[in-house]
Amino acid sequence: MQEQNEQDFVTLDDWDFDVEEETTNVVYVKETIDDNKKARSSSIPSLNILKDFGNGFRKLKGQKINVHTSESAYAPRVCKLSTDEILRLGGQKFIQSTESSVSGLDHPFGGALFSLRDEDYSRSVELVERLLASAEKVEEKLFDRAINLLNECEKLSSKSGNPVERLVYYFSGALRERVDRETGKESTKSVGLHDMQDLQNALRGINACTIAVQDMPICQVVKFAGIQAIVENIGNAKKVHIIDLEIKMGVQWTILMQALTTHHKNSQNHLEYLKITALLSGVDQSRTNVEETGKRLMSFAESFHIALCFKIVEVEDVADLKREDLDIDPDEVIAVYSQYFMSNLLTQQEKLDSLIGFIGGLNPRIMIVAEVEANLNSPVFANRFIEALFYHGAFFDLFEDCMKNDESTRMAMESEVMWHGIRNIIAVEGEERRIRHVSIQLWREYFKRFGMVEIRISNSSLYQAKVVVDKFSGGNSFTLQMNENYLAIGWKGIPLNSLSAWKFRKRNPFHGVYLTL
């Protein structure tokens, strides 16, 4: 039996600094203090995170899962620099210009910048340098200089150019809005879907999540591997109760129904019923959409001869959840599924604490957690900007390779889904900044206080992930990597999502500690 004291628990107050994932030899610049350089001193420490990217410290780590994919229309062009590589080269040039007064620096980006022969690549690198310089001026509150740099960025970038040009187009738009907010001006430039009327017909009736599921394997890897983990842990249970914290389209439960049908064919135990409880707590979901999802799932279950009970539990506040709301049968085996949900509550620790404590009280057999694998919650603007730039850069690169035959869908994803995230991370602060993702390392520290124990993602789940990636092709650009117990899903080595599985330890009510059973 292992004990864990209450005093060892961490709180979300610790969550707005950057985790030191590895020790690195970072070059710190000591400037000569004079009147011309004092303005720069505040931004120099923020360059350290940019150097981390140059050193590759935000690359996927752990055991790489080999993915053998076939060539197809989705295969990326041969011998081209990725968006990530161009961003790092632009970072090199920016650091060199920022630290030009200091000699002998060992820059982590290497000397590849000066070997560039392609004029388009050189222009893209210079564009990234200008964007980073404009972000620096915004952080230093030198708004006139920032606006001049942003004007240059906007002249050279485009929503229909190459991935770097498109990325800079949206990030410069978010920076301009931040400047307008901080200077009290009304933002006049709109880069989102409202100035892309030509896409309205293409988007009519299409849900952005559906696009992502159909055209990218990342969401499907999460679903197939996560459902495999659920099936393995619920065993031959006759009564299965799924609690989905944010069901959206519910595609994952059609996968579960097929898996349960196959599983119980080879078992002596008959599945009496499957119960799915969809939590509706006002986080980017409407009751109408969830009801439509329920109807589709009921129809699907009927075709597989599965007795399905679908229930919506609607609460204004997750802290108001009660056990009786869920109609739990004592003989049911419970599994909880959370896909990109908990990060919505990062600014509301009491609600998040209440939710996790409530789930633990249900004693679920397993809890699946899928989250964005990025540190986008730093209170330091420059750090958050750079993290967001590299994270979204990987997606723009992915879209370029995987949606080259569907420009309207790609533009819709970038102008609506990506722009919404970029704008919220870069342009706003306080309660209005709702997109606050953190890495799984921070989730682990948080989960410890609730007696949660991580379960290793199984080889069967990894196999499901590999099948999905192979189906969607894209060369070897999709990256699957086991890191300790969780699965990291990335693009060209840049982590984008994490998938982990958890169990709860039972708490000893007399001693206030958790017991490992």
Summary of the structure (lengths in Angstrom):
residues: 517
radius of gyration: 24.1
end to end distance: 6.9
largest distance: 81.0
contacts: 1631
relative contact order: 0.16
helix: 50%
strand: 14%
